[in-house]
Structure formats: C-alpha cells, structure tokens
C-alpha cells in the first residue's frame, strides 16, 4: 500500500503551518463537516486515531469493568484493545467465510446478559451486514458500533458505510485509502454524543482551546469530567481535506485494479473446485478494496508464509492476511470459544500489492510471481 499524496497536500500542510494555527482549530472543524457530509452522517468528531475513536465511542456508551463487548478476533488488535481500555472484556466471535466479517449468527452465539456492545469491523473495506446485527442486538439493548477503519468509500445497501451508524470509527493511517499520517474520526447521528465526544477528546474542557483563543476576551474553561488528549491537528486536517476530495477517484481506481486482478488470476480462482478465493463485493454492498486479499485452498500443502517469502525474494511486497487477536501474545490465556473460520482465514490469507499508482506492468509481475509461487502449471499461466 502506498498513499496517494502530492503537491496539493504539501501545499495545504504548509498553509496550515504558515497560518500560525497548527493545533486543533478551524481546519479540523472544516474536515469534520466535510467528512460527515461524505459518509452521510450528521456529526463527525476528529481524533488522533481510529483506536481513540473506538475508545471514545465505548466511553460514550458507559462501557465499564464487568461489561462484555463482542468483537471479531479477525481484526487489527486495536479493536479488542479499545475494549480493554475501558476495563471491559472483549468476547471474540467468529466471522463469515465469504467476507471475513461478523454476522448475526456468529454474534448471537456469544451474547450474554453482560454484553453491552458489539463492535463490527468492515474488514478490509468489505461492508458487514449491519442491519442484521442491529435487528439482533437492538431488542437486547446492545449497541452496534461500527469499526469502519478501512471502509471510507465502501457502500452498504446503496449508501455510504456508516451512514446510519449510531457510532462509527474511522482511520486515516497511511494504509487506508485517505490519510492524514495518523488520525481518526468518530461519526454519529446523535448530537449529544458528538458534543460529549468533542469534550472527551480535549481533557473534558467545557470550552475548546480553539474557542478560547478565537473568541476574544477572558474565557475561563471548566473541566467537566476525566477525559483524554485525543486531538487532531490543523496540519493533519488540512491534508485530510485534500485527500477527501480524491476519495471517489481513489475508490474508482482501486476497483479497476481489483477487477484486473480478478481477470488475471481467473485461472487459479475457485470455480468448480478448490483454488484461490479472492475478496469480492458482498450482495449487500460494494467494497473499496482497501486490501486485495486471496485465500489459499483449504487442502493445499503450501504454507502461506512460504508463498510470502517466495514473493519477497522476487521483489513483490505482499503481506500476511488479517491477524487474529486471540492468537497473539497480548491475548494469551484470554478465554474464547472455537473460532475455526477466523483461524483458517488468518492462516491462509495473503494481501497483494494494491495502490493508486500501481502500473499494469507491476500488476502483471505480481500475478506472474504469485502463480509461480503457487507452482501453477505453465498452461494455466
């Protein structure tokens, strides 16, 4: 993955520096407004990362020790960590084979009377079926929080992912489609949560630093609750505004490249028998192809790490697929049920290079070297 950055972003960052206002200020407010409009949410709260957005979301829900929050183990470890930050217990649920996402069936299997929330991840930009999860969780008083870290530009039932979310968290890390270097966003359709979220990101102050410095006169703030320092800077937001203007073009280009991968790898994809299985759009939406992952066949003798090593030797920078948190040392001994799909997914998946400036020749090289690493016969190549 390479971010699509250029002179326009550099000029925007420089302008923010030259303005003298480099901390959270007017550019952050403008970025919040623009992002909320883009994802069809009523409110957006800019923060320092998607991880901090998740933490604030759980704080807004008053998640505390003794509570449980259902999460996929198949996700970057931050999803589970945010639950621990609140002193609550992450409960790992399995995922669907087709999408790598939680489903109503996998979540229902682990719900208890202590479940306070479910964090559903739109994994690698593939939209999860959140309507089914809300139908399951709503009558139980369980809130569905959307981890949309990778999902900017993806759609669900014809609208942007996160449009109807009670709470959704987003990432602007350089591995995502649009970046501010580091940074995140929390979106919600509840005004009271947006107001408190902005307070929580800034030490619990009753009046923001930007309001104090721009309002004129003497303004003395109060600190209304114990909170955090999760602010975004105006430099980051200035870059984010430029990046957001490119989002449609980025999604369009990634979907073109993904379609070409589908075509070039068709001979080794699963059809009537075992073969590579690629990420694809689910029936209920479209993916932005934040990552182009493929799954090795169940019955293959190939080890995923051996395939990655072979590709690396040939100059192709592929990566392991999505991690499973319950298999990491940080969660050693953490109780969990059987997670067969999760464990198969993390063991057999790998991510191929996909970025805006990927050339046809580079993509051809990736495909040829992958086929060679898989020992595909020459006739199939």
C-alpha positions as CSV (number, residue, x, y, z in Angstrom):
1,X,0.0,0.0,0.0
2,X,1.2,3.5,-0.8
3,X,-0.8,6.6,0.0
4,X,-1.6,8.9,-3.0
5,X,-0.1,12.1,-1.8
6,X,1.3,15.0,-3.9
7,X,2.0,18.7,-4.1
8,X,-1.6,19.7,-3.2
9,X,-1.3,18.0,0.2
10,X,2.1,19.5,0.8
11,X,0.8,23.0,0.0
12,X,-2.2,22.5,2.3
13,X,0.0,21.4,5.2
14,X,2.4,24.4,4.6
15,X,-0.5,26.8,4.5
16,X,-1.7,25.5,7.9
17,X,1.9,25.9,9.3
18,X,2.1,29.5,7.9
19,X,-1.3,30.4,9.4
20,X,0.1,30.1,12.9
21,X,-2.7,27.8,13.9
22,X,-1.2,24.3,13.9
23,X,-3.1,22.6,16.8
24,X,-6.8,21.7,16.7
25,X,-8.6,24.6,15.1
26,X,-10.6,25.8,12.1
27,X,-9.2,23.2,9.6
28,X,-10.2,20.4,12.0
29,X,-13.8,21.8,12.1
30,X,-13.9,22.0,8.3
31,X,-12.6,18.5,7.9
32,X,-15.3,17.2,10.4
33,X,-18.0,18.9,8.4
34,X,-16.7,17.6,5.0
35,X,-16.2,14.1,6.3
36,X,-19.7,13.9,7.8
37,X,-21.2,15.0,4.5
38,X,-19.2,12.5,2.6
39,X,-20.3,9.5,4.7
40,X,-23.9,10.9,5.2
41,X,-23.6,11.2,9.0
42,X,-25.0,14.1,10.9
43,X,-21.9,14.7,13.1
44,X,-18.2,13.9,13.0
45,X,-15.6,14.3,15.7
46,X,-11.9,14.3,14.6
47,X,-9.5,12.5,16.9
48,X,-5.9,11.2,16.9
49,X,-6.6,7.7,15.5
50,X,-9.3,5.1,14.9
51,X,-8.2,3.4,18.1
52,X,-9.0,6.5,20.1
53,X,-12.3,6.9,18.2
54,X,-13.3,3.4,19.3
55,X,-12.3,4.2,22.9
56,X,-14.4,7.4,22.9
57,X,-17.3,5.5,21.4
58,X,-17.2,2.9,24.2
59,X,-16.8,5.7,26.8
60,X,-20.0,7.4,25.4
61,X,-21.8,4.0,25.9
62,X,-20.5,3.9,29.5
63,X,-18.8,0.6,28.9
64,X,-17.0,-0.3,32.2
65,X,-15.5,-3.2,34.1
66,X,-17.8,-6.2,34.3
67,X,-19.3,-5.4,30.8
68,X,-18.6,-7.5,27.8
69,X,-18.1,-6.3,24.2
70,X,-18.3,-8.7,21.3
71,X,-15.5,-8.2,18.8
72,X,-14.1,-10.2,15.9
73,X,-10.7,-11.7,16.7
74,X,-10.1,-11.4,13.0
75,X,-9.2,-7.7,13.1
76,X,-6.2,-5.4,13.9
77,X,-5.6,-5.8,17.6
78,X,-6.8,-2.2,18.3
79,X,-10.4,-3.4,18.1
80,X,-10.0,-5.6,21.1
81,X,-7.6,-3.3,22.9
82,X,-10.2,-0.4,22.9
83,X,-12.5,-2.7,25.0
84,X,-9.7,-3.3,27.5
85,X,-9.0,0.4,27.8
86,X,-12.5,0.6,29.4
87,X,-11.7,-2.3,31.8
88,X,-14.3,-4.4,30.0
89,X,-13.9,-7.8,28.5
90,X,-13.6,-8.4,24.7
91,X,-15.5,-11.5,23.7
92,X,-14.3,-13.0,20.4
93,X,-16.8,-14.0,17.8
94,X,-16.1,-15.9,14.6
95,X,-16.6,-14.5,11.1
96,X,-18.2,-15.4,7.8
97,X,-16.1,-17.3,5.3
98,X,-17.1,-15.1,2.4
99,X,-16.5,-11.7,3.9
100,X,-14.3,-12.1,7.0
101,X,-17.0,-10.1,8.9
102,X,-19.1,-10.8,11.9
103,X,-22.6,-12.0,11.2
104,X,-25.8,-12.1,13.3
105,X,-25.3,-15.9,13.7
106,X,-21.7,-15.7,14.9
107,X,-22.5,-12.8,17.3
108,X,-25.6,-14.5,18.7
109,X,-23.5,-17.5,19.7
110,X,-21.5,-15.4,22.2
111,X,-24.1,-12.9,23.5
112,X,-24.7,-12.9,27.3
113,X,-26.6,-10.8,29.8
114,X,-23.3,-8.9,30.3
115,X,-23.0,-7.8,26.6
116,X,-23.0,-4.1,26.4
117,X,-22.0,-3.5,22.8
118,X,-20.8,-5.2,19.6
119,X,-18.0,-3.8,17.5
120,X,-18.5,-4.9,13.9
121,X,-15.5,-4.4,11.6
122,X,-16.0,-3.7,7.9
123,X,-12.9,-5.8,7.3
124,X,-10.5,-4.5,4.6
125,X,-13.4,-2.3,3.4
126,X,-15.8,-5.1,2.8
127,X,-19.2,-3.9,4.3
128,X,-20.7,-6.1,7.0
129,X,-24.4,-6.7,7.2
130,X,-25.1,-4.3,10.0
131,X,-28.9,-4.4,9.5
132,X,-29.0,-8.0,10.6
133,X,-26.7,-7.2,13.6
134,X,-29.0,-4.3,14.6
135,X,-32.0,-6.5,14.4
136,X,-30.4,-9.0,16.7
137,X,-28.9,-6.5,19.2
138,X,-31.4,-3.7,19.3
139,X,-34.1,-5.6,21.2
140,X,-31.5,-6.7,23.7
141,X,-30.3,-3.2,24.4
142,X,-26.9,-3.9,22.9
143,X,-25.4,-1.1,20.7
144,X,-23.7,-1.9,17.5
145,X,-20.5,0.2,17.0
146,X,-19.0,0.1,13.5
147,X,-15.2,-0.1,13.2
148,X,-15.0,1.5,9.7
149,X,-11.3,2.0,9.9
150,X,-10.8,0.6,6.3
151,X,-14.2,1.4,4.9
152,X,-14.2,5.0,3.6
153,X,-15.7,4.9,0.1
154,X,-17.4,1.5,0.6
155,X,-21.2,1.3,0.4
156,X,-23.9,-0.7,2.2
157,X,-27.4,-1.1,0.6
158,X,-26.8,1.9,-1.7
159,X,-25.5,4.4,0.9
160,X,-22.1,5.1,2.4
161,X,-20.9,2.7,5.0
162,X,-21.6,4.2,8.4
163,X,-24.4,6.5,7.2
164,X,-26.9,5.0,9.7
165,X,-24.4,4.1,12.4
166,X,-25.1,5.1,16.0
167,X,-21.3,5.3,16.3
168,X,-18.7,4.6,13.7
169,X,-14.9,4.9,14.0
170,X,-12.6,5.7,11.0
171,X,-8.9,5.6,10.4
172,X,-6.6,7.9,8.3
173,X,-3.5,5.8,8.8
174,X,-1.3,5.7,5.6
175,X,-2.6,2.1,4.9
176,X,-6.1,3.5,4.4
177,X,-7.5,5.0,1.2
178,X,-7.2,8.5,2.5
179,X,-4.6,9.6,5.1
180,X,-3.6,12.4,7.5
181,X,-0.5,10.5,8.5
182,X,-2.1,9.5,11.8
183,X,-5.6,10.4,12.6
184,X,-9.2,9.2,13.0
185,X,-12.8,10.2,13.1
186,X,-15.9,9.3,15.1
187,X,-19.2,9.8,13.4
188,X,-22.7,9.7,14.9
189,X,-26.2,10.8,14.3
190,X,-26.7,11.8,17.9
191,X,-25.9,15.4,18.6
192,X,-25.4,14.8,22.4
193,X,-22.8,12.2,21.6
194,X,-21.0,14.5,19.2
195,X,-20.9,17.3,21.8
196,X,-19.6,15.0,24.5
197,X,-17.2,13.3,22.2
198,X,-15.5,16.7,21.4
199,X,-15.3,17.3,25.1
200,X,-13.8,13.9,25.8
201,X,-11.1,14.3,23.2
202,X,-9.9,17.5,24.8
203,X,-9.4,16.8,28.5
204,X,-13.1,17.2,29.3
205,X,-12.9,21.0,28.8
206,X,-16.2,22.9,28.8
207,X,-14.8,25.3,26.1
208,X,-12.3,24.1,23.5
209,X,-8.9,25.7,23.1
210,X,-9.9,26.9,19.7
211,X,-13.0,28.6,21.1
212,X,-11.0,30.2,23.9
213,X,-8.3,31.6,21.6
214,X,-10.6,32.8,18.9
215,X,-13.5,34.2,21.0
216,X,-11.7,37.3,22.3
217,X,-11.9,38.5,25.9
218,X,-11.3,36.4,29.0
219,X,-12.7,32.9,28.8
220,X,-12.1,30.5,31.7
221,X,-12.8,26.9,31.0
222,X,-14.1,24.2,33.4
223,X,-13.1,20.5,33.3
224,X,-16.3,18.6,33.5
225,X,-15.1,15.0,33.6
226,X,-11.9,13.0,33.5
227,X,-11.1,12.7,29.8
228,X,-8.3,12.3,27.2
229,X,-5.9,14.1,24.9
230,X,-7.1,12.7,21.6
231,X,-7.0,15.8,19.4
232,X,-6.2,16.0,15.7
233,X,-4.0,19.0,14.5
234,X,-4.9,21.5,11.8
235,X,-1.9,20.4,9.8
236,X,-3.4,16.9,9.6
237,X,-6.9,18.1,8.9
238,X,-5.6,20.3,6.0
239,X,-4.1,17.2,4.4
240,X,-7.3,15.3,5.1
241,X,-9.4,17.8,3.3
242,X,-7.3,17.4,0.1
243,X,-7.4,13.6,0.5
244,X,-11.1,13.6,1.0
245,X,-11.6,15.4,-2.3
246,X,-9.7,12.5,-4.0
247,X,-11.7,9.7,-2.4
248,X,-14.0,8.9,-5.3
249,X,-11.1,8.8,-7.7
250,X,-9.2,6.5,-5.3
251,X,-12.1,4.1,-5.0
252,X,-12.7,4.0,-8.7
253,X,-9.0,3.2,-9.4
254,X,-8.8,0.5,-6.8
255,X,-11.9,-1.2,-8.1
256,X,-10.4,-1.1,-11.6
257,X,-7.2,-2.7,-10.3
258,X,-9.2,-5.3,-8.4
259,X,-11.2,-6.2,-11.4
260,X,-8.0,-6.7,-13.4
261,X,-6.6,-8.9,-10.6
262,X,-9.8,-11.0,-10.8
263,X,-9.3,-11.3,-14.6
264,X,-5.6,-12.1,-14.5
265,X,-6.0,-14.7,-11.7
266,X,-9.2,-16.3,-13.0
267,X,-7.4,-19.5,-13.9
268,X,-6.4,-20.2,-10.4
269,X,-9.5,-18.9,-8.6
270,X,-12.0,-21.3,-7.1
271,X,-14.7,-22.2,-9.6
272,X,-15.9,-25.8,-9.5
273,X,-13.1,-27.0,-7.3
274,X,-10.5,-25.8,-4.8
275,X,-8.5,-22.8,-5.7
276,X,-7.5,-19.3,-4.7
277,X,-10.5,-17.4,-3.3
278,X,-10.4,-13.6,-3.7
279,X,-12.1,-10.8,-1.8
280,X,-15.3,-9.7,-3.6
281,X,-18.3,-7.4,-3.2
282,X,-21.0,-8.9,-0.9
283,X,-24.6,-9.0,-2.1
284,X,-25.4,-6.1,0.3
285,X,-22.8,-3.6,-0.8
286,X,-19.6,-2.6,-2.5
287,X,-16.0,-2.7,-1.2
288,X,-13.4,0.0,-1.7
289,X,-10.8,-2.8,-1.9
290,X,-8.7,-1.3,0.9
291,X,-6.9,-4.6,0.6
292,X,-6.9,-7.2,-2.1
293,X,-6.7,-10.4,-0.2
294,X,-6.7,-14.0,-1.5
295,X,-7.3,-17.2,0.4
296,X,-5.1,-20.3,-0.3
297,X,-7.2,-23.5,-0.7
298,X,-8.1,-25.5,2.4
299,X,-6.4,-28.6,1.1
300,X,-3.2,-27.0,-0.2
301,X,0.2,-28.2,1.1
302,X,1.5,-24.7,0.6
303,X,2.3,-22.6,3.7
304,X,1.2,-19.0,3.4
305,X,4.5,-17.7,4.8
306,X,6.4,-19.7,2.3
307,X,4.4,-18.1,-0.5
308,X,5.1,-14.7,1.0
309,X,8.8,-15.5,1.3
310,X,9.0,-16.6,-2.4
311,X,7.2,-13.4,-3.5
312,X,9.6,-11.2,-1.4
313,X,12.6,-13.0,-3.0
314,X,11.2,-12.0,-6.4
315,X,10.6,-8.3,-5.4
316,X,6.9,-8.5,-4.7
317,X,5.9,-7.0,-1.3
318,X,2.8,-9.0,-0.3
319,X,1.7,-9.3,3.3
320,X,0.0,-11.8,5.6
321,X,-3.7,-11.5,5.7
322,X,-5.7,-10.1,8.6
323,X,-4.4,-11.0,12.1
324,X,-6.3,-12.9,14.7
325,X,-6.0,-11.2,18.1
326,X,-6.7,-14.3,20.2
327,X,-3.6,-15.9,18.7
328,X,-1.3,-13.0,19.7
329,X,0.8,-12.9,23.0
330,X,-1.1,-9.9,24.2
331,X,-4.2,-12.1,24.5
332,X,-2.5,-15.3,25.6
333,X,-4.8,-17.1,28.1
334,X,-7.8,-14.9,27.2
335,X,-10.9,-17.1,27.1
336,X,-12.6,-17.7,23.8
337,X,-14.7,-20.3,22.1
338,X,-13.9,-22.1,18.9
339,X,-13.0,-19.7,16.0
340,X,-12.5,-22.1,13.1
341,X,-13.2,-19.6,10.3
342,X,-11.0,-16.9,12.0
343,X,-8.1,-19.3,12.4
344,X,-8.4,-20.6,8.8
345,X,-8.6,-17.1,7.5
346,X,-5.6,-15.7,9.3
347,X,-3.5,-18.8,8.4
348,X,-4.4,-19.0,4.7
349,X,-4.9,-15.4,3.6
350,X,-2.4,-13.0,2.0
351,X,-2.7,-9.4,0.7
352,X,-1.4,-8.4,-2.7
353,X,0.0,-5.0,-3.6
354,X,-2.8,-2.6,-4.5
355,X,-2.3,1.2,-4.6
356,X,-3.4,4.1,-6.7
357,X,-0.2,4.4,-8.8
358,X,0.2,0.6,-9.4
359,X,1.1,0.2,-13.0
360,X,-0.1,-2.5,-15.4
361,X,3.4,-3.9,-15.7
362,X,3.8,-4.1,-11.9
363,X,0.4,-5.8,-11.6
364,X,1.4,-8.3,-14.3
365,X,4.6,-9.0,-12.3
366,X,2.6,-9.6,-9.1
367,X,0.4,-12.1,-10.9
368,X,3.2,-14.0,-12.6
369,X,5.2,-14.3,-9.4
370,X,2.2,-15.4,-7.4
371,X,1.4,-18.1,-9.9
372,X,5.0,-19.2,-9.8
373,X,5.0,-19.3,-6.0
374,X,1.8,-21.4,-6.2
375,X,3.5,-23.7,-8.7
376,X,0.7,-23.2,-11.2
377,X,1.4,-25.2,-14.4
378,X,2.7,-23.1,-17.3
379,X,-0.5,-23.7,-19.4
380,X,-2.6,-22.0,-16.6
381,X,-0.3,-19.0,-16.5
